[in-house]
Amino acid sequence: MEIGCGARIRDFDGRRYFYFWHYERDNGRSTRKEDYVGRVDSEKARSDLLLRIAAYYRRAEHEFARKRSRIESRITRNHTST
């Protein structure tokens, strides 16, 4: 499983554009996706990009906490069972 995200700048016809890249699960595999965000000179695009990155990591933290809790519960059950 791959986790991560970030920003990429692409140039088209002398203009620069932000893309948000991130990993998603697709049929059991991690795949890298890119979403268009907007022009590099746009304050709205910069703000949207930062919000997307923060939201991605917030979801990843939540998912890790959920999985960790489940694993710790199993360990506790296995060690306290007689």
Secondary structure, 3 states (H helix, E strand, C coil): CCCCEEEEEEEECCEEEEEEEEEEEECCEEEEEEEEEEECCCHHHHHHHHHHHHHHHHHHHHHHHHHHHHHHHHHHHHHHCC
